[in-house]
Amino acid sequence: MLAEALQKFAGVKGALILALVRGGVVVGRALADTLKLPLYPYVVRKLGHPGHREYALGAVAEGGGTFLDETAMRMGGVDRQDMEPIIAEETEELKRRKEAYLVSARPSLKDKTVILTDDGAATGASLFAAIEGLRKMEVKRIIVALPVCPPDTALRLTEKTDDVVVLATPEPFEAVGLWYREFSQVEDEEVLHLLAA
């Protein structure tokens, strides 16, 4: 369904699919196969609260983009200084994953039309970091393509990109996984298999 909504990009020269690792690669593979576009990974790491790492306060992206949700940080009682050790740790993990997913084999993204995808977005932190990183790489256009995200996140994404295609923006949203019949953890082996396909 998402590929159908992106048909105008099918086979377009200079366009490619960038999928956020890991869950986005599953969606990206389906888009790439249907739209006949190349698929490449894009590595982003969430930045969790120092006292509760599952609670995301931002993200770092391979292109040098860093997004910190100032409102969430204030609510969580942390500042930039508190986040520095987590940014350093996740940046190291990001480097490891770039090697694991052979990111160096990806062509230059300069002047490319990038369809940036993931399995969905809640706060959009990972996507905002990715968008900032891609802007630094001087891409031509950024189109965000998602199966599902909350309405406010979709609106904020439209302000930062050239186009946003989202199939569903349910309210209340709660979590990405709620909107899938099957939402199992995607492991590195599956990511590499999908990218190799």
N, C-alpha and C positions, 0 to 999 in steps of 0.2 A: 504493500500500500504506500509506503514511504517512497519507494522507487517510482511509482506511478506519479506521485506528486512532484517528482524531480525530472520528469521526462524531457523537459526542454534542455537538460544538460547531457542527455544520452549521446555518447560518442563525441562530445565537443572537444576539439583540439585545445590543449593547454589546461584542461580541467582534470582534477583527480579527487579521489576520496581520501581524507585523512580521518582515521578512526582512533578515538581515545582508547588506550590500552587499559583494561582488558575487555570489558563488556562491549565497548563500542566496535570492536573488531568483528563481532558476530553480526551486528547490524551492517557494518561496512562491507563485509563480504557479500551479503545479499544485494546491497546497492551496487557494488562494483560489477557483480555478475549480470544484473539486469540492465544497468546503464552502459555497460561495456567501457568502464573507466578503470584506470589503475588504482589499486588500493595500497596504502602505506600506513604504518602505525604512527601515532603521535603520543608521546609519553608525558603524562601529567601525574603529579602526586598531590593528594589532599594534605592539608596542614591541619592537624587535630589540636584540640585544646590541650594544654600541657597536663592538666589533671584528668582528662577524659578524652583520649585520642580518637574515639569514634565520632566525637562531636566536631565536625569540620568548621574551621574558621577561615579557610582560604585554600589556596593551591599554588604549586609551582609548576611551570611548564618547561619543556626542553628548550624552547626558543629563548629562554631568559625571562619569560613572563612570570610575574608574581602577583597574585590577587589575595588581598586580605579584606575580609568583611568587617569593616569598622564597627558597625552596629552590633554584630554578633560578638565581637571582641569586647566591646563595652559591657554587653549583657553578661558575658562570661568572666568579667573582671580581669582581663589580661591586656597588656599593651605590646607594642612591637618588640620591645626588648625581651619580654617573656617568650615571644615566638621565635626569636633568633636561633636557639639550639634546634628547634623542630625544623625550621627552614633549612639549616645546615644538614641535618640528618636526612631529610627527605630529598634534598638535592643530591646527596651521595647515592641514595637508592635510585633516584632518577637516572643517574649516570650508568648504574649497573643494568637497569632495564633497557636503556638505549643500546647497550652492547648486546644484551640477550635477544632483543628484537631486531637486530641488524639495521638500526636506524641510519647508520652511515651509508648504507646502500641506496638510500632514497635520493632521488634527484633534487636539485635546488628547487626551492619553492618560490623563488623570486618571479614575479609577473604571472604566477599561476592562479587559476580560479580554483579555490579550495572548498570542497564540500566537507565540512567538519561534522562528524557524527559521533553519537554515543548511544547507549541503550536507553537513555532518558536523563533528565536533570531534575534535581530538587532545588537547591539554592543556585545552581549554575556556577559554583566556584571554580570547578575544573575547566569549564568552557571559557569563563572570563580570563583565566590565566592563559589558556591556550590561544585565545584571540589576541591577547597582548603579545604573546610570543610570536605569533604569525605576523602581526603588524611589523614587528622588528625585522622579520625576514623579507619584508617588502612584497608580500603576495598581492596579486591584482584585485581579487575579490574573495570575500569570505561568506559562504552560505552555511548556516547552521541547519542541520537536518536531524530531527528527533522524533521518535515515536510518541513520547509523552513528557510533559513538564507542567508545572503549575502556571496559571495565567500571568502572574506577576513576573516570574522568571522569563517567560516568553517575551513579555513586553520589554524587559531590561535587555534581553539579547538583541531585539530589533534596533535598539539604540546604539549597539556596539558593532553591528555587522552590516553587510550589504543586503542580506535577505535571510529570513528565518522561515523554515517549513517545519511545522509541528502538527502531527496527526491529531493529538488529543491534549486538551488543557483542562483536566478535571479539577473541580474544587468541591470539597477539600481534597488535597493531594496526598499528604502523609509520606509516602515513599514510592520510589520507582517500581520496586518489585511487586507492589500491590496490583499493578496494571498489566501483569503478565500471567498467563496460565502456567508457564514454566519459567523459573528464574534461578537457575542453579549457578553456583560459583564457576567462573571461567578461569581455568588454569593456564599457565604458561604454554604447556604442550598444545592445547587447543588453539591458542592465539597463533603460535608458530605454524601449525597445520593450516589454519584459515588463511594466513598471509602467504604461505607457499602455494596454495591453490590458485 
